[in-house]
C-alpha cells in the first residue's frame, strides 16, 4: 500500500529533521527523491544516510529563479515529477512582537510562505499537463492556535493552511491532491532555536505529554503523497498527540 515506485518526489529542507524523515520514507516506498536543501553538503550527507535512489540538489526556496530551475532539473533528470513536499522552514527569533524587527519578520515569511508559494506555482503547470500530482505542505499547530513569542512563525503556518486550501480547490478536478500536515512540537534540531520554556509550554498542551518524532510526521505525509490519497484534498492533518481539536 502507498506504493511510489516509478514516481519522483522533491522534498525541501530535507537535509535534517522532518524533511530527512520524509525523504527516507518516500525512498523506502520506491520513489526517486530529490533531497533539496540550501546547504548542499548537508543534503549530500543526508542522501548517504537515506540510500536508494535519493539524490541531493541545492535550493534556496526564497529565490524564484532557483525554484523554477530545480523543478525543471529534477523532472529532466528522472523523467517525471509527481510529488512535492514543502517542508523547508524557520522558527524565527523567540521574542514578543515588540522586540521583533522587520528583518526578523521577513526572514521567516520568505522561507515559510513565499517558498511554498513559489514552488507550488512552478510545479503545478507540469502536474496539470500530466493530469496527476500530489503536494504536501508542512504547516504547524501554531498556525491554528498561535504560539506566544512566535508571531512570524505562527502567522506563516496559518498562511500555509490557507494556501493549501485555496490551490487545492483550483485543481481539484485535474487529478491533483494538495494537503497540509500540522505537527505539534516534534523533536528535531529546530527546537534548538527555542527556549526550554517555549518547548515545555507546547508539550503541556499535548494530551500525550510528549514530543512527536519525525517518523510519525513522515508516515502521514507518505499517505498524502500516494495514489491512495485519491479523494482527500484541501485538508490539514494534525500530527499533534491529541492537541489539535479542529
Backbone as CSV, one residue per row, in Angstrom:
resi,resn,N_x,N_y,N_z,CA_x,CA_y,CA_z,C_x,C_y,C_z
1,UNK,0.833,-1.194,0.000,0.000,0.000,0.000,0.872,1.250,0.000
2,UNK,0.336,2.329,-0.566,1.044,3.606,-0.658,2.335,3.476,-1.470
3,UNK,2.317,2.563,-2.449,3.483,2.306,-3.292,3.797,3.533,-4.152
4,UNK,5.099,3.883,-4.257,5.508,5.061,-5.017,6.520,4.732,-6.111
5,UNK,6.671,3.463,-6.426,7.634,3.048,-7.436,7.361,3.749,-8.769
6,UNK,8.423,4.272,-9.369,8.308,4.954,-10.646,7.982,6.425,-10.550
7,UNK,7.752,6.921,-9.337,7.432,8.335,-9.148,8.648,9.108,-8.619
8,UNK,8.626,10.412,-8.864,9.682,11.295,-8.372,9.096,12.278,-7.378
9,UNK,9.814,12.482,-6.279,9.402,13.435,-5.239,10.496,14.455,-5.014
10,UNK,10.097,15.688,-4.799,11.002,16.759,-4.392,10.616,17.173,-2.985
11,UNK,11.556,17.043,-2.051,11.307,17.394,-0.655,12.258,18.516,-0.266
12,UNK,11.715,19.653,0.151,12.566,20.785,0.515,12.940,20.727,1.991
13,UNK,14.071,21.334,2.323,14.548,21.306,3.695,14.763,19.885,4.179
14,UNK,15.272,19.028,3.280,15.294,17.586,3.537,16.626,17.075,4.070
15,UNK,17.532,17.965,4.424,18.839,17.511,4.892,18.812,17.016,6.336
16,UNK,17.821,17.451,7.101,17.749,17.067,8.508,16.289,16.951,8.939
17,UNK,16.078,16.443,10.147,14.793,16.506,10.822,13.635,15.888,10.073
18,UNK,12.496,16.590,10.094,11.276,16.088,9.465,11.495,15.866,7.973
19,UNK,12.176,16.784,7.323,12.410,16.654,5.888,13.186,15.402,5.537
20,UNK,14.220,15.110,6.304,15.006,13.901,6.045,14.156,12.652,6.289
21,UNK,13.362,12.661,7.348,12.498,11.509,7.641,11.493,11.281,6.516
22,UNK,10.960,12.365,5.959,10.030,12.240,4.835,10.745,11.671,3.615
23,UNK,11.925,12.211,3.318,12.700,11.716,2.178,13.018,10.235,2.343
24,UNK,13.376,9.831,3.549,13.664,8.422,3.837,12.438,7.555,3.592
25,UNK,11.301,7.987,4.106,10.056,7.216,3.986,9.638,7.070,2.519
26,UNK,9.697,8.152,1.762,9.282,8.101,0.357,10.241,7.254,-0.472
27,UNK,11.530,7.317,-0.133,12.518,6.478,-0.819,12.235,5.005,-0.571
28,UNK,11.946,4.670,0.672,11.653,3.275,1.014,10.388,2.778,0.325
29,UNK,9.494,3.702,-0.030,8.263,3.331,-0.733,8.473,3.219,-2.237
30,UNK,9.700,3.497,-2.695,10.022,3.304,-4.097,10.222,4.554,-4.918
31,UNK,10.041,5.723,-4.327,10.173,6.967,-5.088,11.640,7.336,-5.295
32,UNK,11.883,8.054,-6.382,13.168,8.734,-6.572,13.025,10.086,-5.896
33,UNK,13.823,10.334,-4.878,13.617,11.534,-4.063,14.757,12.525,-4.239
34,UNK,14.391,13.744,-4.630,15.344,14.849,-4.670,15.381,15.479,-3.292
35,UNK,16.508,15.321,-2.627,16.701,15.862,-1.281,17.212,17.290,-1.443
36,UNK,16.301,18.255,-1.316,16.633,19.652,-1.584,16.907,20.399,-0.291
37,UNK,17.972,21.180,-0.293,18.316,21.968,0.886,19.210,23.121,0.469
38,UNK,19.171,24.185,1.249,20.019,25.342,0.950,21.491,25.007,1.170
39,UNK,21.749,23.997,1.993,23.120,23.548,2.266,23.356,22.239,1.509
40,UNK,24.047,22.323,0.374,24.232,21.151,-0.475,25.018,20.056,0.226
41,UNK,26.046,20.433,0.993,26.840,19.413,1.678,25.985,18.627,2.672
42,UNK,25.065,19.315,3.354,24.175,18.639,4.299,23.203,17.720,3.556
43,UNK,22.728,18.164,2.399,21.833,17.333,1.593,22.558,16.086,1.110
44,UNK,23.814,16.231,0.720,24.598,15.086,0.255,24.839,14.099,1.390
45,UNK,25.045,14.611,2.595,25.212,13.734,3.757,23.930,12.973,4.040
46,UNK,22.791,13.658,3.916,21.500,13.003,4.124,21.272,11.907,3.101
47,UNK,21.655,12.154,1.854,21.496,11.153,0.794,22.278,9.881,1.117
48,UNK,23.450,10.044,1.694,24.245,8.875,2.081,23.522,8.065,3.153
49,UNK,22.845,8.757,4.064,22.101,8.048,5.107,20.837,7.393,4.549
50,UNK,20.204,8.073,3.597,18.936,7.589,3.045,19.152,6.409,2.103
51,UNK,20.152,6.530,1.229,20.430,5.461,0.279,19.418,5.408,-0.845
52,UNK,19.291,4.230,-1.444,18.349,4.064,-2.541,18.661,4.988,-3.703
53,UNK,17.612,5.512,-4.326,17.789,6.381,-5.497,17.710,7.860,-5.140
54,UNK,17.806,8.182,-3.854,17.772,9.590,-3.432,18.984,10.335,-3.983
55,UNK,18.788,11.599,-4.291,19.899,12.421,-4.780,19.739,13.842,-4.255
56,UNK,20.857,14.537,-4.113,20.878,15.865,-3.492,20.783,16.967,-4.533
57,UNK,20.038,18.030,-4.193,20.010,19.242,-5.005,20.076,20.444,-4.077
58,UNK,20.754,21.469,-4.533,20.864,22.707,-3.754,19.720,23.628,-4.120
59,UNK,19.029,24.164,-3.101,17.881,25.027,-3.382,17.649,26.016,-2.256
60,UNK,17.612,27.286,-2.623,17.159,28.347,-1.728,15.720,28.655,-2.139
61,UNK,14.764,28.247,-1.313,13.349,28.353,-1.697,12.873,29.786,-1.822
62,UNK,13.664,30.747,-1.356,13.265,32.151,-1.444,13.636,32.781,-2.785
63,UNK,14.331,32.029,-3.632,14.790,32.547,-4.919,13.956,31.940,-6.046
64,UNK,13.133,32.760,-6.698,12.225,32.236,-7.715,12.962,31.615,-8.894
65,UNK,14.111,32.165,-9.263,14.844,31.600,-10.392,15.384,30.221,-10.058
66,UNK,15.860,30.031,-8.815,16.343,28.725,-8.394,15.208,27.709,-8.339
67,UNK,14.067,28.146,-7.858,12.910,27.250,-7.759,12.525,26.723,-9.135
68,UNK,12.380,27.608,-10.108,12.000,27.197,-11.460,13.046,26.268,-12.060
69,UNK,14.317,26.577,-11.830,15.401,25.769,-12.388,15.417,24.365,-11.792
70,UNK,15.212,24.265,-10.490,15.250,22.958,-9.823,14.083,22.080,-10.266
71,UNK,12.895,22.668,-10.410,11.746,21.897,-10.890,12.079,21.273,-12.245
72,UNK,12.625,22.070,-13.143,12.995,21.563,-14.458,14.117,20.547,-14.396
73,UNK,15.107,20.801,-13.540,16.263,19.908,-13.427,15.865,18.538,-12.900
74,UNK,15.044,18.516,-11.860,14.630,17.248,-11.266,13.779,16.447,-12.253
75,UNK,12.850,17.108,-12.911,11.988,16.417,-13.881,12.798,15.883,-15.055
76,UNK,13.786,16.658,-15.509,14.610,16.219,-16.634,15.487,15.033,-16.242
77,UNK,15.997,15.060,-15.017,16.905,14.006,-14.566,16.202,12.678,-14.343
78,UNK,14.935,12.730,-13.944,14.221,11.499,-13.581,13.118,11.113,-14.566
79,UNK,12.733,12.047,-15.409,11.685,11.773,-16.383,10.289,12.130,-15.925
80,UNK,10.150,12.550,-14.652,8.823,12.914,-14.148,8.971,13.664,-12.834
81,UNK,7.868,14.228,-12.375,7.821,14.849,-11.053,6.365,14.821,-10.584
82,UNK,6.070,13.876,-9.706,4.699,13.673,-9.257,4.411,14.242,-7.876
83,UNK,5.449,14.394,-7.049,5.241,14.722,-5.640,6.106,15.906,-5.236
84,UNK,5.498,16.867,-4.561,6.227,17.986,-3.963,5.872,18.047,-2.484
85,UNK,6.891,18.073,-1.640,6.683,18.263,-0.206,7.396,19.544,0.205
86,UNK,6.609,20.556,0.575,7.160,21.838,1.028,7.397,21.770,2.533
87,UNK,8.632,21.458,2.902,8.983,21.262,4.303,9.913,22.331,4.854
88,UNK,10.719,22.961,4.003,11.710,23.937,4.485,11.043,25.017,5.325
89,UNK,11.640,25.331,6.474,11.036,26.339,7.347,11.984,26.839,8.410
90,UNK,11.641,27.984,8.964,12.393,28.596,10.059,11.457,28.855,11.234
91,UNK,11.967,28.680,12.457,11.183,29.013,13.648,11.226,30.514,13.918
92,UNK,12.352,31.161,13.589,12.494,32.591,13.849,12.908,32.891,15.278
93,UNK,13.104,34.163,15.546,13.550,34.604,16.868,12.433,34.461,17.900
94,UNK,12.782,33.947,19.071,11.814,33.804,20.161,11.752,35.101,20.949
95,UNK,10.684,35.877,20.713,10.537,37.173,21.377,9.138,37.705,21.129
96,UNK,8.617,38.570,22.021,7.311,39.187,21.770,7.379,40.111,20.569
97,UNK,6.223,40.457,20.035,6.174,41.195,18.776,6.909,42.531,18.854
98,UNK,6.873,43.186,20.005,7.512,44.500,20.100,9.037,44.413,20.099
99,UNK,9.562,43.193,20.167,11.010,43.009,20.066,11.413,42.390,18.725
100,UNK,10.446,42.213,17.847,10.723,41.643,16.532,10.985,42.773,15.531
101,UNK,12.037,42.622,14.739,12.370,43.616,13.726,11.718,43.273,12.393
102,UNK,11.757,44.234,11.469,11.283,43.952,10.117,12.035,42.764,9.527
103,UNK,13.337,42.724,9.761,14.165,41.648,9.210,13.766,40.293,9.790
104,UNK,13.460,40.257,11.088,13.025,39.004,11.718,11.760,38.480,11.043
105,UNK,10.814,39.383,10.835,9.537,39.014,10.211,9.735,38.524,8.780
106,UNK,10.454,39.299,7.981,10.606,38.978,6.561,11.419,37.711,6.338
107,UNK,12.384,37.441,7.208,13.180,36.230,7.055,12.312,34.976,7.178
108,UNK,11.463,34.958,8.194,10.592,33.796,8.400,9.568,33.687,7.276
109,UNK,8.947,34.793,6.919,7.936,34.761,5.866,8.519,34.349,4.516
110,UNK,9.733,34.781,4.225,10.324,34.467,2.921,10.535,32.971,2.741
111,UNK,10.891,32.287,3.820,11.113,30.845,3.741,9.813,30.071,3.912
112,UNK,9.029,30.429,4.931,7.888,29.598,5.343,6.653,29.711,4.461
113,UNK,6.446,30.866,3.830,5.259,31.004,2.977,5.611,31.401,1.543
114,UNK,6.580,32.313,1.364,6.945,32.659,-0.012,7.508,31.450,-0.746
115,UNK,8.371,30.677,-0.062,8.972,29.498,-0.685,7.933,28.508,-1.193
116,UNK,6.990,28.063,-0.349,5.954,27.153,-0.832,5.108,27.747,-1.968
117,UNK,4.828,29.056,-1.898,4.092,29.704,-2.976,4.861,29.586,-4.293
118,UNK,6.167,29.902,-4.267,6.975,29.817,-5.479,7.006,28.390,-6.031
119,UNK,7.171,27.414,-5.141,7.284,26.025,-5.574,5.968,25.490,-6.128
120,UNK,4.867,25.794,-5.463,3.567,25.357,-5.980,3.285,25.991,-7.338
121,UNK,3.571,27.263,-7.452,3.340,27.957,-8.717,4.176,27.358,-9.839
122,UNK,5.402,26.963,-9.522,6.295,26.423,-10.545,5.957,24.995,-10.945
123,UNK,5.485,24.186,-9.999,5.270,22.764,-10.289,3.877,22.464,-10.841
124,UNK,2.895,23.295,-10.524,1.528,22.970,-10.912,1.292,22.923,-12.428
125,UNK,1.891,23.776,-13.232,1.699,23.607,-14.680,2.148,22.234,-15.175
126,UNK,3.234,21.716,-14.621,3.717,20.388,-15.001,2.736,19.308,-14.548
127,UNK,2.248,19.425,-13.302,1.292,18.448,-12.791,-0.017,18.498,-13.566
128,UNK,-0.462,19.688,-13.934,-1.702,19.819,-14.704,-1.550,19.192,-16.082
129,UNK,-0.383,19.360,-16.688,-0.149,18.801,-18.019,-0.164,17.278,-17.991
130,UNK,0.334,16.691,-16.901,0.367,15.232,-16.819,-0.899,14.652,-16.192
131,UNK,-1.773,15.541,-15.684,-3.043,15.089,-15.128,-2.918,14.353,-13.814
132,UNK,-1.836,14.620,-13.091,-1.638,13.943,-11.802,-0.598,14.705,-10.983
133,UNK,-0.792,14.716,-9.662,0.209,15.296,-8.772,-0.247,15.244,-7.328
134,UNK,0.727,15.299,-6.456,0.472,15.361,-5.021,1.393,16.412,-4.415
135,UNK,0.809,17.339,-3.672,1.584,18.344,-2.947,1.217,18.246,-1.480
136,UNK,2.230,18.209,-0.631,2.020,18.202,0.816,2.801,19.371,1.405
137,UNK,2.102,20.255,2.083,2.721,21.420,2.719,2.803,21.200,4.224
138,UNK,3.974,21.421,4.786,4.145,21.229,6.226,3.779,22.524,6.949
139,UNK,2.662,22.484,7.644,2.192,23.625,8.439,2.610,23.412,9.891
140,UNK,1.744,23.749,10.837,2.039,23.576,12.261,0.771,23.853,13.060
141,UNK,0.675,23.218,14.205,-0.411,23.538,15.128,-0.357,25.022,15.503
142,UNK,0.839,25.605,15.491,0.979,27.036,15.774,0.183,27.875,14.783
143,UNK,-0.011,27.353,13.572,-0.794,28.070,12.572,-2.279,28.052,12.855
144,UNK,-2.737,27.154,13.711,-4.139,27.097,14.107,-4.385,27.833,15.418
145,UNK,-3.445,27.704,16.357,-3.675,28.221,17.706,-2.861,29.475,18.025
146,UNK,-1.720,29.646,17.355,-0.833,30.768,17.659,-0.024,30.494,18.910
147,UNK,1.286,30.548,18.783,2.160,30.377,19.945,2.743,31.728,20.346
148,UNK,2.718,32.071,21.623,3.295,33.348,22.057,4.782,33.395,21.767
149,UNK,5.270,34.578,21.447,6.680,34.821,21.131,7.123,34.137,19.842
150,UNK,6.152,33.737,19.022,6.445,33.132,17.719,5.466,33.689,16.684
151,UNK,5.342,35.006,16.639,4.298,35.618,15.813,4.529,35.356,14.328
152,UNK,5.760,35.499,13.853,6.023,35.293,12.422,5.820,33.830,12.045
153,UNK,6.312,32.936,12.868,6.161,31.504,12.601,4.684,31.118,12.587
154,UNK,3.943,31.533,13.609,2.528,31.190,13.696,1.749,31.750,12.508
155,UNK,2.028,32.989,12.159,1.329,33.614,11.030,1.667,32.923,9.716
156,UNK,2.930,32.558,9.550,3.335,31.905,8.301,2.689,30.532,8.154
157,UNK,2.541,29.824,9.262,1.951,28.483,9.190,0.429,28.561,9.004
158,UNK,-0.195,29.600,9.530,-1.611,29.832,9.221,-1.770,30.114,7.730
159,UNK,-0.839,30.863,7.177,-0.873,31.172,5.751,-0.699,29.913,4.905
160,UNK,0.135,28.987,5.345,0.326,27.730,4.619,-0.987,26.949,4.531
161,UNK,-1.736,26.935,5.633,-3.020,26.230,5.626,-3.972,26.882,4.627
162,UNK,-4.026,28.210,4.616,-4.867,28.917,3.658,-4.427,28.699,2.225
163,UNK,-3.126,28.726,1.986,-2.579,28.460,0.660,-3.005,27.082,0.179
164,UNK,-2.874,26.098,1.051,-3.217,24.716,0.715,-4.679,24.595,0.312
165,UNK,-5.565,25.137,1.122,-6.997,25.014,0.856,-7.394,25.740,-0.431
166,UNK,-6.758,26.857,-0.694,-7.091,27.638,-1.880,-6.676,26.928,-3.160
167,UNK,-5.408,26.559,-3.264,-4.945,25.971,-4.521,-5.492,24.563,-4.723
168,UNK,-5.816,23.861,-3.624,-6.426,22.539,-3.771,-7.736,22.628,-4.539
169,UNK,-8.502,23.673,-4.276,-9.782,23.865,-4.975,-9.574,24.252,-6.440
170,UNK,-8.461,24.916,-6.724,-8.202,25.347,-8.097,-7.923,24.180,-9.041
171,UNK,-7.404,23.079,-8.499,-7.019,21.950,-9.353,-7.714,20.654,-8.941
172,UNK,-8.800,20.760,-8.219,-9.460,19.585,-7.645,-9.983,18.608,-8.693
173,UNK,-10.250,19.070,-9.899,-10.784,18.181,-10.941,-9.702,17.687,-11.902
174,UNK,-8.433,17.926,-11.564,-7.354,17.634,-12.507,-6.416,16.514,-12.041
175,UNK,-6.876,15.689,-11.092,-6.045,14.586,-10.638,-4.946,14.991,-9.682
176,UNK,-5.043,16.185,-9.128,-4.014,16.714,-8.228,-4.613,16.918,-6.842
177,UNK,-3.995,16.333,-5.846,-4.439,16.484,-4.459,-3.399,17.256,-3.673
178,UNK,-3.859,18.263,-2.957,-2.960,19.144,-2.208,-3.442,19.227,-0.771
179,UNK,-2.595,18.843,0.153,-2.961,18.818,1.562,-1.834,19.369,2.426
180,UNK,-2.162,19.632,3.673,-1.174,20.115,4.640,-1.113,19.170,5.830
181,UNK,0.005,19.210,6.523,0.193,18.465,7.764,0.604,19.462,8.832
182,UNK,-0.056,19.395,9.983,0.222,20.345,11.072,0.762,19.595,12.284
183,UNK,2.078,19.485,12.396,2.645,18.838,13.576,2.555,19.748,14.797
184,UNK,2.480,19.119,15.960,2.744,19.847,17.199,4.262,19.827,17.384
185,UNK,4.749,19.977,18.582,6.193,20.047,18.784,6.819,18.684,18.479
186,UNK,7.794,18.699,17.553,8.482,17.493,17.107,9.947,17.611,17.521
187,UNK,10.510,16.515,17.999,11.880,16.538,18.497,12.873,16.559,17.331
188,UNK,13.222,17.757,16.881,14.224,17.944,15.839,15.138,19.093,16.246
189,UNK,16.128,19.378,15.400,17.098,20.429,15.707,16.470,21.820,15.737
190,UNK,15.294,21.971,15.114,14.653,23.288,15.107,14.300,23.730,16.526
191,UNK,14.148,22.772,17.431,13.850,23.121,18.829,15.011,23.841,19.492
192,UNK,16.200,23.702,18.910,17.358,24.398,19.467,17.219,25.908,19.344
193,UNK,16.322,26.344,18.448,16.103,27.781,18.261,15.151,28.354,19.314
194,UNK,14.541,27.479,20.110,13.545,27.910,21.089,14.087,27.770,22.502
195,UNK,13.463,28.486,23.411,13.841,28.360,24.819,13.189,27.114,25.418
196,UNK,13.745,26.641,26.535,13.155,25.489,27.220,11.719,25.785,27.644
197,UNK,11.475,27.025,28.038,10.128,27.411,28.465,9.135,27.298,27.313
198,UNK,9.554,27.675,26.108,8.663,27.572,24.952,8.332,26.116,24.632
199,UNK,9.350,25.264,24.675,9.136,23.853,24.377,8.212,23.221,25.415
200,UNK,8.448,23.528,26.691,7.618,22.979,27.748,6.187,23.475,27.632
201,UNK,6.007,24.729,27.244,4.666,25.297,27.024,3.908,24.458,26.000
202,UNK,4.595,24.097,24.926,3.938,23.347,23.862,3.646,21.905,24.285
203,UNK,4.577,21.286,25.005,4.369,19.907,25.449,3.183,19.812,26.402
204,UNK,3.021,20.781,27.261,1.928,20.752,28.227,0.562,20.841,27.562
205,UNK,0.521,21.300,26.330,-0.739,21.370,25.594,-1.074,20.056,24.881
206,UNK,-0.140,19.097,24.896,-0.320,17.838,24.180,-0.856,16.770,25.129
207,UNK,-2.035,16.225,24.904,-2.585,15.205,25.797,-1.662,14.006,26.000
208,UNK,-0.876,13.631,24.984,0.052,12.513,25.142,1.270,12.872,25.994
209,UNK,1.436,14.168,26.281,2.504,14.670,27.156,3.903,14.274,26.681
210,UNK,4.109,14.373,25.373,5.437,14.134,24.825,5.565,14.851,23.498
211,UNK,6.795,14.996,23.051,7.012,15.487,21.704,6.761,14.351,20.718
212,UNK,6.455,14.708,19.502,6.367,13.713,18.459,7.745,13.453,17.885
213,UNK,7.842,12.500,16.972,9.108,12.294,16.282,8.895,12.445,14.782
214,UNK,9.984,12.679,14.075,9.906,12.991,12.647,9.288,11.867,11.842
215,UNK,9.528,10.628,12.259,8.986,9.482,11.533,7.459,9.438,11.594
216,UNK,6.885,9.937,12.694,5.431,9.971,12.819,4.810,10.971,11.846
217,UNK,5.509,12.071,11.611,5.051,13.039,10.614,5.188,12.450,9.214
218,UNK,6.320,11.794,8.961,6.588,11.221,7.642,5.541,10.191,7.246
219,UNK,5.019,9.442,8.222,4.014,8.424,7.927,2.742,9.046,7.356
220,UNK,2.334,10.201,7.901,1.141,10.879,7.406,1.405,11.478,6.024
221,UNK,2.581,12.070,5.866,2.955,12.638,4.567,2.957,11.552,3.492
222,UNK,3.435,10.372,3.843,3.504,9.265,2.884,2.127,8.979,2.289
223,UNK,1.114,8.863,3.114,-0.239,8.636,2.594,-0.675,9.767,1.676
224,UNK,-0.481,11.003,2.113,-0.946,12.151,1.341,-0.196,12.297,0.022
225,UNK,0.996,11.706,-0.072,1.797,11.771,-1.292,1.515,10.615,-2.239
226,UNK,0.655,9.706,-1.841,0.434,8.479,-2.610,-0.833,8.547,-3.465
227,UNK,-0.955,7.591,-4.388,-2.159,7.478,-5.205,-3.362,7.079,-4.354
228,UNK,-3.106,6.444,-3.201,-4.205,6.058,-2.312,-4.933,7.283,-1.753
229,UNK,-4.268,8.410,-1.738,-4.895,9.676,-1.349,-5.606,10.223,-2.583
230,UNK,-6.765,9.678,-2.884,-7.441,9.983,-4.147,-8.710,10.820,-3.984
231,UNK,-9.255,10.883,-2.765,-10.476,11.670,-2.531,-10.277,12.554,-1.303
232,UNK,-9.030,12.926,-1.069,-8.661,13.790,0.052,-7.856,14.952,-0.502
233,UNK,-8.399,16.150,-0.419,-7.658,17.326,-0.863,-8.142,18.554,-0.111
234,UNK,-7.265,19.529,0.023,-7.610,20.758,0.729,-7.742,20.586,2.229
235,UNK,-7.128,19.538,2.774,-7.257,19.247,4.201,-5.968,19.556,4.954
236,UNK,-6.108,19.709,6.251,-4.948,19.887,7.119,-4.994,18.793,8.184
237,UNK,-4.040,17.881,8.120,-3.973,16.748,9.041,-3.072,17.078,10.224
238,UNK,-3.625,16.982,11.421,-2.814,17.221,12.616,-1.997,15.990,12.967
239,UNK,-0.761,16.228,13.360,0.086,15.193,13.945,0.514,15.781,15.291
240,UNK,-0.383,15.696,16.263,-0.255,16.544,17.447,-0.406,15.842,18.782
241,UNK,-0.480,14.515,18.781,-0.655,13.820,20.047,-1.942,14.193,20.756
242,UNK,-2.944,14.620,19.978,-4.232,14.979,20.537,-4.426,16.454,20.802
243,UNK,-3.413,17.283,20.542,-3.539,18.712,20.833,-4.571,19.387,19.925
244,UNK,-4.489,19.119,18.633,-5.414,19.745,17.700,-6.812,19.176,17.854
245,UNK,-7.802,20.021,17.936,-9.180,19.545,18.128,-10.130,20.053,17.052
246,UNK,-9.609,20.694,16.010,-10.465,21.151,14.914,-9.651,21.220,13.634
